[in-house]
Structure formats: structure tokens, C-alpha cells
């Protein structure tokens, strides 16, 4: 058993509260164990310069941590995001773009803001799981406003399929699903895994922190990670149903 009483292959409890904020084009509070992130969506009627005239949209993400979201105070990134923050933002953006038919939304950008209010490991993967729900909410609003037409995905939206993220790793020779902060800091191998609900890989970020690992380890970590993600996909589905989509 792990320190919090879970089995090695058991993900943490996940809870998604849709319409968490009054403003925005979609918002959720996602809780994965003791990690809590507020995700909000904003629809912007322009695209980055490299997409002007291309007839397709864009999804991007911003990520930040409140100073006391961590055990010791995290300094605010006042002037520009750190390298770590920029890498996480790109990671979230890539994951969410994989779920959407970008050509279907025209030259609009959907910005997903992910603000960590309490961190206990897996903040970037929780941001992806929660960010997907806010993205769906924003797309639904665009359809209601007549900006886009119906699609073939969930809720007849131009969604390819749901995406979600989870961490997996190896600690003291044991493969673990959904690492909390203590486990993440001590793990010999640490992976962030993003997958679709049908089991396709979107991205794998992995490293042997203090150990090498085999192809067999990697394949098994992906397998147990996808099993853990089933809980995330179920929570997403319930939140989207609550929104009437």
C-alpha cells in the first residue's frame, strides 16, 4: 500500500466541477487527490500570425501556480513565464489541440487558462483533463452562437475524441499510477502520459530520474496509465453531461 492508502495501480479520486466561475466561455475546478486546478476558456476572434488566412483555428494554454499552492511559497512569475512554465503551457496546448478538428472553428483561438490553487503532483496532467472539459464548453458556446456548425464528435461537436492526462512511474521497483508530490520527488522513473479515450497516445514525457528503464517497463507504464485514465474519462463525461452537452 502507498502512503495515502492506495494500491499501486489505483489512481487518486477525481472530481470535476463544471461552470465553476461566473465569467469566461467555460470553466471547471478539477480536483485530483489534493491537486486542485481552475481551468477557464476564452474565445478570441483571431489566430496567431502564422495561421492568418489559413482558415483554421488554434488552441493554446497558459499555466500558473498560486504562491501558496505549494508547501513553500512559489514566487509569482510577474514579468515572463519561466522555462518550466512555458514547457508546461506548450504541453497542455498540444494535448488539447489533438482533441479538436481545428479546421472546423474558423480563424478563432481558444485560450485555456490553467491556474493551480493547490499542488500535490500531477498539476500539468490535471490541467489537461480539466482543460478538455472547458474546451468542449467553449466549442458548444461557439455552436450556440452560430460560429461553427455541428460535428460528429461528443455532443455533435467537432471533437475527434476526449483526451486526458495522468502520471505514472517506478518507485522502489514498483510501478505506480497517478503519483502524488512525495512519490514524484522520489521516483526512479517518472512519466507524464496523455491519451485519447480509445487508447491512442498523444504524448509521453518520460525520464529515468535515478535509473534506466526498459521497453517492457515503458509498455507496462502506458498500459497501467490508460487503465487509470478511464476514471478521468468518466469524470469528463459526467461533467459534460451536467453542462447539457
PASEBA-1860 file (N, C-alpha, C; in nm, 3 decimals):
! residues 245
1> XXXXXXXX> 0.084/-0.119/0.000/0.000/0.000/0.000/0.088/0.125/0.000 ~ 0.035/0.232/-0.058/0.107/0.358/-0.064/0.075/0.443/0.059 ~ 0.146/0.553/0.073/0.133/0.636/0.193/-0.011/0.684/0.214 ~ -0.083/0.710/0.104/-0.221/0.757/0.116/-0.323/0.643/0.114 ~ -0.275/0.519/0.124/-0.364/0.405/0.134/-0.407/0.343/0.002 ~ -0.359/0.399/-0.109/-0.398/0.345/-0.240/-0.315/0.222/-0.276 ~ -0.372/0.141/-0.362/-0.297/0.033/-0.424/-0.201/0.095/-0.526 ~ -0.100/0.020/-0.566/0.000/0.071/-0.661/-0.064/0.118/-0.791
9> XXXXXXXX> -0.167/0.050/-0.837/-0.227/0.079/-0.967/-0.356/0.161/-0.956 ~ -0.382/0.215/-0.839/-0.507/0.289/-0.815/-0.485/0.439/-0.832 ~ -0.559/0.503/-0.926/-0.548/0.649/-0.938/-0.617/0.718/-0.822 ~ -0.585/0.844/-0.803/-0.649/0.921/-0.698/-0.794/0.953/-0.733 ~ -0.877/0.983/-0.633/-1.013/1.028/-0.663/-1.008/1.154/-0.748 ~ -1.100/1.164/-0.845/-1.106/1.281/-0.932/-1.246/1.339/-0.929 ~ -1.254/1.470/-0.922/-1.383/1.539/-0.918/-1.372/1.663/-1.004 ~ -1.466/1.680/-1.096/-1.468/1.796/-1.185/-1.597/1.874/-1.160
17> XXXXXXXX> -1.582/2.001/-1.124/-1.697/2.089/-1.101/-1.710/2.183/-1.221 ~ -1.808/2.162/-1.309/-1.823/2.249/-1.426/-1.888/2.382/-1.389 ~ -1.873/2.481/-1.477/-1.928/2.615/-1.455/-1.885/2.669/-1.319 ~ -1.757/2.655/-1.287/-1.709/2.692/-1.154/-1.702/2.843/-1.136 ~ -1.676/2.915/-1.245/-1.665/3.061/-1.239/-1.779/3.127/-1.315 ~ -1.810/3.248/-1.275/-1.919/3.323/-1.339/-1.881/3.369/-1.479 ~ -1.756/3.409/-1.496/-1.712/3.466/-1.623/-1.637/3.361/-1.706 ~ -1.615/3.393/-1.832/-1.540/3.304/-1.919/-1.633/3.225/-2.010
25> XXXXXXXX> -1.575/3.158/-2.106/-1.651/3.079/-2.203/-1.647/2.931/-2.169 ~ -1.626/2.902/-2.045/-1.619/2.766/-1.992/-1.523/2.764/-1.876 ~ -1.557/2.694/-1.771/-1.467/2.687/-1.655/-1.497/2.561/-1.575 ~ -1.392/2.507/-1.513/-1.408/2.394/-1.421/-1.310/2.410/-1.306 ~ -1.344/2.350/-1.196/-1.249/2.318/-1.090/-1.227/2.169/-1.098 ~ -1.102/2.128/-1.117/-1.071/1.985/-1.117/-0.987/1.953/-0.995 ~ -1.027/1.848/-0.924/-0.954/1.800/-0.807/-0.909/1.657/-0.835 ~ -0.780/1.636/-0.832/-0.722/1.502/-0.845/-0.645/1.477/-0.717
33> XXXXXXXX> -0.705/1.402/-0.625/-0.647/1.392/-0.492/-0.644/1.531/-0.430 ~ -0.526/1.571/-0.382/-0.512/1.703/-0.321/-0.465/1.810/-0.420 ~ -0.452/1.775/-0.547/-0.419/1.874/-0.650/-0.548/1.937/-0.701 ~ -0.550/2.070/-0.702/-0.669/2.143/-0.746/-0.629/2.250/-0.847 ~ -0.699/2.249/-0.960/-0.669/2.343/-1.069/-0.799/2.403/-1.120 ~ -0.799/2.533/-1.141/-0.911/2.600/-1.207/-0.874/2.618/-1.354 ~ -0.958/2.567/-1.442/-0.936/2.580/-1.586/-1.048/2.666/-1.645 ~ -1.012/2.766/-1.722/-1.111/2.854/-1.785/-1.080/2.867/-1.934
41> XXXXXXXX> -1.185/2.890/-2.013/-1.170/2.904/-2.158/-1.211/3.045/-2.200 ~ -1.140/3.097/-2.299/-1.171/3.226/-2.361/-1.168/3.210/-2.512 ~ -1.274/3.257/-2.578/-1.282/3.253/-2.724/-1.234/3.388/-2.778 ~ -1.134/3.385/-2.864/-1.077/3.506/-2.923/-1.095/3.499/-3.074 ~ -1.145/3.608/-3.133/-1.178/3.604/-3.276/-1.060/3.639/-3.366 ~ -0.945/3.584/-3.333/-0.827/3.596/-3.420/-0.736/3.477/-3.394 ~ -0.641/3.460/-3.484/-0.545/3.350/-3.471/-0.404/3.407/-3.472 ~ -0.304/3.327/-3.433/-0.165/3.373/-3.440/-0.129/3.411/-3.585
49> XXXXXXXX> -0.032/3.500/-3.601/0.006/3.545/-3.736/0.035/3.432/-3.834 ~ 0.095/3.322/-3.788/0.130/3.215/-3.881/0.008/3.140/-3.935 ~ -0.112/3.167/-3.878/-0.233/3.100/-3.925/-0.328/3.193/-3.999 ~ -0.294/3.320/-4.012/-0.383/3.415/-4.079/-0.405/3.373/-4.224 ~ -0.533/3.366/-4.260/-0.569/3.328/-4.396/-0.570/3.180/-4.422 ~ -0.536/3.099/-4.321/-0.530/2.954/-4.340/-0.667/2.888/-4.323 ~ -0.762/2.961/-4.266/-0.896/2.906/-4.250/-0.909/2.802/-4.141 ~ -0.818/2.803/-4.046/-0.826/2.707/-3.936/-0.798/2.778/-3.805
57> XXXXXXXX> -0.848/2.719/-3.696/-0.834/2.781/-3.566/-0.714/2.729/-3.488 ~ -0.710/2.768/-3.361/-0.596/2.735/-3.276/-0.643/2.719/-3.133 ~ -0.576/2.634/-3.060/-0.598/2.619/-2.916/-0.464/2.637/-2.847 ~ -0.460/2.723/-2.748/-0.337/2.746/-2.674/-0.369/2.746/-2.525 ~ -0.266/2.737/-2.443/-0.288/2.729/-2.299/-0.190/2.817/-2.224 ~ -0.235/2.867/-2.111/-0.147/2.934/-2.016/-0.162/2.863/-1.882 ~ -0.052/2.860/-1.806/-0.046/2.780/-1.683/0.027/2.862/-1.577 ~ -0.023/2.854/-1.456/0.043/2.923/-1.347/0.007/2.862/-1.213
65> XXXXXXXX> 0.091/2.890/-1.113/0.069/2.837/-0.979/0.056/2.953/-0.881 ~ -0.047/2.950/-0.799/-0.059/3.050/-0.694/0.057/3.035/-0.595 ~ 0.101/3.147/-0.536/0.217/3.139/-0.446/0.205/3.034/-0.337 ~ 0.088/3.019/-0.275/0.075/2.920/-0.169/0.000/2.795/-0.213 ~ 0.011/2.765/-0.342/-0.038/2.636/-0.389/0.058/2.524/-0.350 ~ 0.178/2.562/-0.310/0.281/2.467/-0.273/0.315/2.479/-0.125 ~ 0.389/2.378/-0.074/0.424/2.374/0.068/0.502/2.498/0.108 ~ 0.599/2.536/0.025/0.670/2.662/0.045/0.626/2.759/-0.063
73> XXXXXXXX> 0.625/2.886/-0.032/0.571/2.986/-0.124/0.646/2.985/-0.258 ~ 0.567/2.980/-0.365/0.622/2.990/-0.500/0.619/3.136/-0.544 ~ 0.730/3.188/-0.593/0.737/3.327/-0.635/0.652/3.348/-0.761 ~ 0.574/3.455/-0.762/0.492/3.487/-0.879/0.581/3.515/-1.000 ~ 0.538/3.468/-1.115/0.610/3.496/-1.240/0.551/3.624/-1.300 ~ 0.601/3.737/-1.252/0.539/3.866/-1.281/0.565/3.912/-1.424 ~ 0.688/3.900/-1.470/0.724/3.960/-1.599/0.713/3.863/-1.715 ~ 0.764/3.743/-1.700/0.752/3.644/-1.806/0.758/3.504/-1.745
81> XXXXXXXX> 0.691/3.407/-1.809/0.692/3.271/-1.754/0.833/3.211/-1.756 ~ 0.861/3.129/-1.656/0.988/3.057/-1.653/0.992/2.954/-1.766 ~ 1.110/2.899/-1.789/1.122/2.794/-1.890/1.034/2.676/-1.860 ~ 1.025/2.637/-1.732/0.939/2.525/-1.692/0.794/2.555/-1.724 ~ 0.748/2.676/-1.691/0.609/2.713/-1.717/0.579/2.714/-1.866 ~ 0.669/2.767/-1.945/0.648/2.769/-2.090/0.638/2.627/-2.146 ~ 0.722/2.538/-2.096/0.718/2.399/-2.143/0.585/2.334/-2.107 ~ 0.535/2.360/-1.986/0.407/2.303/-1.945/0.293/2.360/-2.029
89> XXXXXXXX> 0.297/2.490/-2.058/0.193/2.552/-2.139/0.186/2.489/-2.278 ~ 0.303/2.467/-2.337/0.306/2.404/-2.470/0.254/2.261/-2.464 ~ 0.290/2.191/-2.357/0.244/2.053/-2.337/0.091/2.047/-2.331 ~ 0.031/2.136/-2.253/-0.115/2.138/-2.241/-0.179/2.176/-2.374 ~ -0.125/2.276/-2.440/-0.179/2.319/-2.568/-0.176/2.209/-2.672 ~ -0.062/2.140/-2.684/-0.050/2.030/-2.780/-0.154/1.922/-2.753 ~ -0.170/1.888/-2.625/-0.264/1.782/-2.588/-0.407/1.819/-2.627 ~ -0.447/1.942/-2.598/-0.585/1.983/-2.625/-0.611/2.000/-2.774
97> XXXXXXXX> -0.511/2.044/-2.850/-0.529/2.056/-2.995/-0.554/1.920/-3.058 ~ -0.498/1.815/-2.997/-0.516/1.681/-3.052/-0.661/1.635/-3.047 ~ -0.744/1.698/-2.965/-0.882/1.655/-2.948/-0.979/1.724/-3.043 ~ -0.933/1.829/-3.111/-1.024/1.917/-3.184/-0.993/1.918/-3.334 ~ -1.098/1.926/-3.415/-1.084/1.948/-3.559/-1.065/2.098/-3.579 ~ -0.941/2.142/-3.590/-0.911/2.285/-3.590/-0.972/2.357/-3.710 ~ -0.986/2.287/-3.821/-1.045/2.350/-3.940/-1.192/2.386/-3.921 ~ -1.255/2.326/-3.820/-1.399/2.344/-3.802/-1.436/2.474/-3.732
105> XXXXXXXX> -1.340/2.539/-3.666/-1.377/2.657/-3.585/-1.340/2.787/-3.654 ~ -1.293/2.780/-3.779/-1.255/2.903/-3.847/-1.135/2.968/-3.781 ~ -1.116/3.094/-3.810/-0.998/3.165/-3.758/-1.027/3.224/-3.620 ~ -1.046/3.134/-3.526/-1.066/3.168/-3.385/-0.960/3.097/-3.303 ~ -0.924/3.158/-3.192/-0.834/3.095/-3.095/-0.909/3.070/-2.966 ~ -0.892/2.954/-2.910/-0.948/2.924/-2.778/-0.830/2.915/-2.680 ~ -0.833/3.001/-2.582/-0.727/3.007/-2.481/-0.776/2.934/-2.356 ~ -0.699/2.838/-2.310/-0.731/2.765/-2.187/-0.632/2.809/-2.079
113> XXXXXXXX> -0.684/2.875/-1.976/-0.602/2.917/-1.862/-0.613/2.812/-1.752 ~ -0.498/2.767/-1.705/-0.492/2.665/-1.601/-0.419/2.723/-1.480 ~ -0.492/2.747/-1.373/-0.435/2.809/-1.253/-0.439/2.709/-1.139 ~ -0.320/2.671/-1.094/-0.308/2.573/-0.986/-0.329/2.644/-0.853 ~ -0.430/2.603/-0.779/-0.455/2.664/-0.648/-0.404/2.575/-0.534 ~ -0.381/2.448/-0.563/-0.319/2.358/-0.465/-0.247/2.247/-0.541 ~ -0.119/2.228/-0.511/-0.037/2.133/-0.586/0.004/2.016/-0.499 ~ -0.023/1.896/-0.549/0.027/1.775/-0.485/0.060/1.672/-0.592
121> XXXXXXXX> 0.137/1.716/-0.692/0.175/1.627/-0.801/0.071/1.621/-0.910 ~ 0.117/1.606/-1.035/0.026/1.589/-1.148/-0.051/1.713/-1.186 ~ 0.006/1.832/-1.165/-0.069/1.954/-1.198/-0.087/1.971/-1.348 ~ 0.015/1.935/-1.426/0.003/1.953/-1.571/-0.094/1.854/-1.632 ~ -0.096/1.731/-1.580/-0.189/1.633/-1.634/-0.332/1.663/-1.590 ~ -0.350/1.711/-1.467/-0.484/1.753/-1.423/-0.534/1.869/-1.509 ~ -0.441/1.958/-1.548/-0.479/2.071/-1.632/-0.530/2.024/-1.768 ~ -0.474/1.917/-1.820/-0.521/1.863/-1.948/-0.659/1.800/-1.932
129> XXXXXXXX> -0.676/1.719/-1.828/-0.806/1.655/-1.807/-0.916/1.758/-1.786 ~ -0.890/1.858/-1.701/-0.988/1.963/-1.680/-1.000/2.057/-1.798 ~ -0.886/2.086/-1.864/-0.887/2.175/-1.979/-0.972/2.122/-2.092 ~ -0.977/1.990/-2.108/-1.061/1.933/-2.214/-1.208/1.968/-2.192 ~ -1.254/1.962/-2.069/-1.395/1.994/-2.041/-1.424/2.140/-2.073 ~ -1.333/2.229/-2.037/-1.355/2.371/-2.067/-1.349/2.396/-2.217 ~ -1.265/2.323/-2.288/-1.260/2.335/-2.434/-1.393/2.293/-2.497 ~ -1.447/2.182/-2.453/-1.577/2.136/-2.503/-1.684/2.241/-2.474
137> XXXXXXXX> -1.681/2.299/-2.356/-1.778/2.402/-2.319/-1.768/2.522/-2.413 ~ -1.646/2.564/-2.445/-1.626/2.677/-2.536/-1.674/2.645/-2.677 ~ -1.645/2.524/-2.724/-1.689/2.483/-2.857/-1.842/2.479/-2.863 ~ -1.905/2.430/-2.757/-2.052/2.427/-2.751/-2.108/2.568/-2.758 ~ -2.044/2.661/-2.690/-2.089/2.801/-2.694/-2.075/2.857/-2.835 ~ -1.967/2.822/-2.905/-1.949/2.870/-3.042/-2.057/2.814/-3.134 ~ -2.098/2.691/-3.109/-2.207/2.634/-3.190/-2.339/2.704/-3.160 ~ -2.363/2.732/-3.032/-2.486/2.803/-2.996/-2.493/2.941/-3.059
145> XXXXXXXX> -2.377/3.004/-3.073/-2.370/3.139/-3.131/-2.367/3.137/-3.283 ~ -2.369/3.019/-3.343/-2.370/3.007/-3.487/-2.235/3.026/-3.553 ~ -2.128/3.026/-3.473/-1.993/3.043/-3.529/-1.949/2.918/-3.601 ~ -1.984/2.803/-3.547/-1.947/2.676/-3.609/-2.072/2.591/-3.627 ~ -2.064/2.493/-3.716/-2.175/2.402/-3.740/-2.156/2.275/-3.658 ~ -2.254/2.188/-3.667/-2.248/2.064/-3.590/-2.137/1.972/-3.643 ~ -2.083/1.893/-3.554/-1.981/1.796/-3.591/-2.025/1.656/-3.556 ~ -1.933/1.562/-3.567/-1.964/1.421/-3.544/-1.920/1.370/-3.407
153> XXXXXXXX> -1.849/1.454/-3.331/-1.794/1.409/-3.204/-1.894/1.414/-3.091 ~ -1.845/1.401/-2.965/-1.934/1.406/-2.848/-2.019/1.532/-2.849 ~ -2.151/1.514/-2.828/-2.242/1.627/-2.829/-2.258/1.689/-2.966 ~ -2.226/1.613/-3.071/-2.231/1.661/-3.210/-2.143/1.784/-3.229 ~ -2.029/1.782/-3.163/-1.931/1.888/-3.176/-1.813/1.838/-3.259 ~ -1.734/1.931/-3.318/-1.618/1.889/-3.398/-1.501/1.844/-3.313 ~ -1.528/1.748/-3.228/-1.427/1.691/-3.139/-1.388/1.554/-3.193 ~ -1.257/1.530/-3.206/-1.212/1.398/-3.251/-1.242/1.293/-3.146
161> XXXXXXXX> -1.192/1.312/-3.026/-1.224/1.228/-2.911/-1.162/1.290/-2.786 ~ -1.212/1.253/-2.669/-1.159/1.311/-2.546/-1.012/1.279/-2.525 ~ -0.942/1.371/-2.460/-0.804/1.349/-2.417/-0.794/1.376/-2.268 ~ -0.704/1.308/-2.202/-0.680/1.329/-2.059/-0.536/1.291/-2.028 ~ -0.488/1.335/-1.912/-0.350/1.310/-1.874/-0.338/1.251/-1.735 ~ -0.232/1.174/-1.715/-0.205/1.114/-1.584/-0.055/1.087/-1.574 ~ -0.004/1.082/-1.452/0.137/1.048/-1.431/0.149/0.901/-1.392 ~ 0.260/0.841/-1.433/0.293/0.705/-1.393/0.442/0.702/-1.363
169> XXXXXXXX> 0.486/0.602/-1.291/0.628/0.598/-1.259/0.669/0.469/-1.191 ~ 0.796/0.462/-1.158/0.851/0.348/-1.085/0.918/0.401/-0.959 ~ 0.877/0.349/-0.845/0.932/0.389/-0.715/0.967/0.263/-0.636 ~ 1.093/0.252/-0.599/1.143/0.135/-0.527/1.108/0.006/-0.600 ~ 1.119/0.012/-0.733/1.096/-0.105/-0.816/0.950/-0.136/-0.845 ~ 0.858/-0.056/-0.790/0.715/-0.079/-0.810/0.660/0.022/-0.910 ~ 0.578/-0.026/-1.004/0.512/0.062/-1.098/0.390/0.124/-1.031 ~ 0.377/0.257/-1.042/0.270/0.331/-0.976/0.190/0.412/-1.077
177> XXXXXXXX> 0.064/0.429/-1.047/-0.024/0.515/-1.126/-0.060/0.639/-1.045 ~ -0.055/0.756/-1.111/-0.102/0.882/-1.052/-0.021/0.919/-0.927 ~ 0.101/0.965/-0.949/0.193/0.995/-0.840/0.155/1.126/-0.770 ~ 0.158/1.124/-0.636/0.144/1.248/-0.563/0.283/1.313/-0.553 ~ 0.290/1.426/-0.485/0.414/1.503/-0.485/0.532/1.426/-0.422 ~ 0.508/1.360/-0.310/0.614/1.284/-0.243/0.665/1.174/-0.334 ~ 0.573/1.101/-0.398/0.613/0.993/-0.487/0.687/1.047/-0.609 ~ 0.639/1.158/-0.662/0.702/1.219/-0.779/0.847/1.259/-0.750
185> XXXXXXXX> 0.870/1.313/-0.631/1.005/1.357/-0.594/1.101/1.240/-0.572 ~ 1.047/1.124/-0.536/1.131/1.010/-0.502/1.141/0.905/-0.612 ~ 1.060/0.919/-0.716/1.052/0.815/-0.818/1.182/0.800/-0.896 ~ 1.216/0.674/-0.926/1.332/0.649/-1.011/1.299/0.676/-1.157 ~ 1.173/0.654/-1.196/1.126/0.678/-1.332/0.994/0.754/-1.322 ~ 0.978/0.855/-1.405/0.860/0.942/-1.397/0.813/0.972/-1.538 ~ 0.685/0.945/-1.566/0.626/0.972/-1.697/0.498/1.053/-1.681 ~ 0.479/1.148/-1.772/0.350/1.214/-1.789/0.290/1.161/-1.919
193> XXXXXXXX> 0.170/1.110/-1.908/0.107/1.037/-2.018/-0.023/1.106/-2.059 ~ -0.038/1.133/-2.190/-0.162/1.189/-2.245/-0.214/1.092/-2.349 ~ -0.342/1.054/-2.334/-0.402/0.957/-2.425/-0.545/0.996/-2.458 ~ -0.596/0.938/-2.566/-0.735/0.957/-2.601/-0.819/0.847/-2.536 ~ -0.950/0.866/-2.539/-1.038/0.769/-2.473/-1.037/0.633/-2.542 ~ -0.993/0.628/-2.669/-0.984/0.499/-2.739/-0.849/0.432/-2.720 ~ -0.759/0.496/-2.644/-0.631/0.435/-2.613/-0.516/0.477/-2.702 ~ -0.537/0.581/-2.785/-0.427/0.630/-2.868/-0.338/0.723/-2.785
201> XXXXXXXX> -0.209/0.719/-2.814/-0.114/0.807/-2.746/-0.114/0.945/-2.810 ~ -0.117/1.048/-2.727/-0.099/1.185/-2.772/0.044/1.230/-2.742 ~ 0.088/1.205/-2.620/0.225/1.244/-2.584/0.270/1.164/-2.462 ~ 0.397/1.131/-2.461/0.461/1.066/-2.346/0.584/1.149/-2.310 ~ 0.585/1.204/-2.189/0.702/1.274/-2.137/0.761/1.187/-2.027 ~ 0.877/1.129/-2.052/0.931/1.037/-1.954/1.080/1.049/-1.938 ~ 1.126/1.018/-1.818/1.269/1.022/-1.792/1.304/0.926/-1.679 ~ 1.422/0.870/-1.688/1.475/0.793/-1.577/1.546/0.889/-1.483
209> XXXXXXXX> 1.478/0.928/-1.376/1.533/1.029/-1.286/1.661/0.978/-1.218 ~ 1.655/0.856/-1.167/1.772/0.798/-1.099/1.798/0.656/-1.145 ~ 1.736/0.619/-1.255/1.750/0.482/-1.302/1.715/0.476/-1.450 ~ 1.766/0.376/-1.519/1.721/0.348/-1.654/1.596/0.260/-1.646 ~ 1.524/0.249/-1.760/1.409/0.161/-1.762/1.400/0.096/-1.899 ~ 1.334/-0.018/-1.904/1.330/-0.100/-2.024/1.209/-0.066/-2.110 ~ 1.212/-0.116/-2.232/1.095/-0.103/-2.320/0.975/-0.173/-2.257 ~ 1.000/-0.286/-2.191/0.891/-0.356/-2.122/0.831/-0.267/-2.013
217> XXXXXXXX> 0.916/-0.197/-1.938/0.867/-0.104/-1.836/0.780/0.004/-1.901 ~ 0.830/0.061/-2.010/0.757/0.167/-2.078/0.620/0.119/-2.124 ~ 0.616/0.003/-2.188/0.489/-0.050/-2.237/0.393/-0.077/-2.122 ~ 0.446/-0.129/-2.011/0.359/-0.159/-1.897/0.310/-0.030/-1.832 ~ 0.395/0.072/-1.824/0.353/0.200/-1.767/0.243/0.263/-1.851 ~ 0.253/0.254/-1.981/0.147/0.305/-2.069/0.017/0.228/-2.046 ~ 0.030/0.097/-2.032/-0.089/0.014/-2.010/-0.160/0.049/-1.879 ~ -0.084/0.056/-1.770/-0.149/0.085/-1.642/-0.195/0.231/-1.637
225> XXXXXXXX> -0.124/0.319/-1.709/-0.168/0.458/-1.716/-0.303/0.472/-1.784 ~ -0.322/0.400/-1.894/-0.450/0.406/-1.964/-0.563/0.352/-1.877 ~ -0.536/0.246/-1.804/-0.638/0.195/-1.712/-0.675/0.299/-1.607 ~ -0.575/0.373/-1.558/-0.603/0.481/-1.463/-0.680/0.595/-1.525 ~ -0.654/0.621/-1.654/-0.722/0.731/-1.722/-0.871/0.705/-1.743 ~ -0.912/0.582/-1.735/-1.055/0.553/-1.751/-1.138/0.628/-1.648 ~ -1.082/0.647/-1.529/-1.151/0.725/-1.426/-1.162/0.872/-1.469 ~ -1.057/0.923/-1.535/-1.059/1.061/-1.583/-1.163/1.079/-1.694
233> XXXXXXXX> -1.167/0.986/-1.788/-1.264/0.998/-1.897/-1.407/0.991/-1.844 ~ -1.430/0.911/-1.743/-1.563/0.902/-1.683/-1.600/1.034/-1.617 ~ -1.506/1.095/-1.544/-1.533/1.224/-1.480/-1.558/1.332/-1.584 ~ -1.483/1.330/-1.693/-1.507/1.427/-1.802/-1.648/1.410/-1.858 ~ -1.685/1.286/-1.884/-1.817/1.258/-1.941/-1.929/1.308/-1.851 ~ -1.915/1.285/-1.721/-2.018/1.329/-1.628/-2.027/1.481/-1.623 ~ -1.911/1.551/-1.625/-1.911/1.697/-1.622/-1.974/1.754/-1.748 ~ -1.946/1.694/-1.864/-2.001/1.743/-1.990/-2.152/1.718/-1.995
241> XXXXX> -2.197/1.607/-1.942/-2.342/1.581/-1.934/-2.410/1.683/-1.847 ~ -2.345/1.722/-1.736/-2.401/1.824/-1.646/-2.422/1.956/-1.721 ~ -2.333/1.986/-1.815/-2.344/2.109/-1.893/-2.454/2.102/-1.999 ~ -2.514/1.985/-2.014/-2.621/1.969/-2.112/-2.571/1.949/-2.253 ~ -2.451/1.902/-2.267/-2.390/1.882/-2.399/-2.404/1.735/-2.440
END
